[in-house]
């Protein structure tokens, strides 16, 4: 399959949509005020996304716990102008990307792989993406511990 697998350092869960800011220090100062407890995150399936009929990536789908919702809600209240426009948020982690127009040539048209991946989340990060022909590469600007 002609996909671009993400490097381990680029795997992440996006809690609010990306945006551009001229004042990263002010964003960091606000993010230091987030108060949410650490939590476990669980992924139960690997599938095509975001639209299985017209996919452009392979992702792991997870289960939204109350704790991850606490963090997402806190971020959306802090940055209301960047709130997601999706009606329902799905916990997901992109693991590969591809061009949508190449999908018809894939020999595997459906992925519904059950997995049991979990990890303890004790911090979140502010990332900056650097775009290139090979895809996005992410740089961690600041790490924030959950309390």
C-alpha positions in Angstrom: 0.0 0.0 0.0 1.4 3.4 -0.9 1.1 5.0 2.5 3.4 7.3 4.6 3.7 5.8 8.1 4.1 8.4 10.8 7.3 8.3 12.8 6.9 7.4 16.4 7.7 10.9 17.5 4.9 12.3 15.4 2.1 10.1 16.8 -0.3 12.2 18.8 -4.0 12.9 19.6 -5.3 16.3 18.5 -7.5 17.8 21.2 -8.3 21.1 19.5 -7.7 21.9 15.8 -4.4 23.4 14.8 -4.1 27.1 14.5 -1.5 29.8 14.0 -0.4 32.1 16.9 2.0 35.0 16.9 2.2 34.9 20.7 3.3 31.3 21.7 4.3 32.5 25.2 0.8 33.7 25.9 -0.6 30.3 24.8 1.9 28.5 27.0 0.9 30.7 30.0 -2.8 29.8 29.5 -2.0 26.1 29.1 -0.2 26.0 32.4 -3.5 26.8 34.1 -5.2 23.5 32.9 -6.1 21.3 35.9 -7.1 17.8 34.9 -6.1 14.4 36.4 -3.9 11.9 34.6 -5.9 9.3 32.7 -5.6 6.0 30.7 -6.3 6.1 27.0 -7.4 3.0 25.2 -7.5 2.3 21.5 -9.8 -0.5 20.3 -9.6 -0.6 16.5 -7.5 0.4 13.5 -9.4 1.6 10.5 -9.4 3.9 7.5 -10.5 7.5 8.3 -11.9 10.0 8.6 -14.5 8.9 6.2 -14.4 5.1 5.5 -15.9 5.7 2.0 -13.3 8.3 1.0 -10.4 7.7 3.3 -7.1 9.5 3.4 -5.4 8.0 6.4 -5.2 5.0 8.7 -5.9 5.6 12.3 -6.4 4.0 15.7 -9.8 4.7 17.2 -10.1 5.2 20.9 -12.6 5.6 23.7 -13.2 9.0 25.2 -13.0 8.8 29.0 -14.3 11.5 31.3 -10.8 12.5 32.1 -9.8 13.1 28.4 -13.1 14.9 27.9 -12.1 17.1 30.9 -8.9 18.1 29.2 -10.5 18.7 25.8 -13.4 20.7 27.3 -10.9 22.8 29.3 -8.9 23.5 26.2 -12.0 24.5 24.2 -13.1 26.8 27.0 -9.7 28.4 27.1 -9.5 28.8 23.3 -13.2 29.0 22.1 -12.2 30.3 18.7 -10.4 27.0 18.0 -13.2 24.7 19.1 -13.7 21.7 16.7 -16.6 22.0 14.2 -17.3 18.2 14.4 -20.5 17.3 16.1 -19.0 14.3 17.8 -15.3 14.1 18.7 -13.7 10.7 18.1 -10.5 9.9 20.0 -8.1 8.9 17.3 -4.4 8.7 16.5 -3.3 8.9 12.8 -0.7 6.2 12.1 -0.4 6.6 8.3 -1.5 9.0 5.5 -2.1 8.6 1.8 -3.5 10.5 -1.1 -7.3 10.0 -1.3 -7.1 9.6 -5.1 -4.8 6.5 -4.6 -7.3 4.6 -2.5 -9.1 3.0 -5.5 -5.9 1.2 -6.3 -5.5 -0.3 -2.8 -6.0 -4.1 -2.7 -7.4 -3.8 0.9 -10.6 -1.7 0.8 -11.6 -2.2 4.4 -9.7 -2.2 7.6 -11.4 -3.1 10.9 -8.6 -4.5 13.0 -9.4 -5.0 16.6 -6.6 -3.9 18.9 -6.1 -3.5 22.7 -3.7 -0.6 23.0 -3.6 1.5 26.1 -1.3 4.0 27.9 -1.3 6.2 30.9 -1.4 9.9 30.0 0.3 12.1 32.5 1.0 15.1 30.4 0.0 16.9 27.2 2.1 19.0 24.8 1.9 22.1 22.6 3.2 21.1 19.2 4.3 23.0 16.1 4.0 21.3 12.8 6.6 21.7 10.0 5.1 20.8 6.7 7.2 19.3 3.8 6.6 17.0 0.8 7.1 14.0 3.0 4.4 15.1 5.4 4.2 16.9 8.7 6.9 16.7 11.2 6.1 17.8 14.8 8.2 19.7 17.3 7.2 19.9 21.0 7.3 23.5 22.2 6.2 22.8 25.8 5.1 19.9 28.0 2.4 20.3 30.6 2.0 17.8 33.4 -1.5 16.7 34.5 -2.3 17.0 38.2 
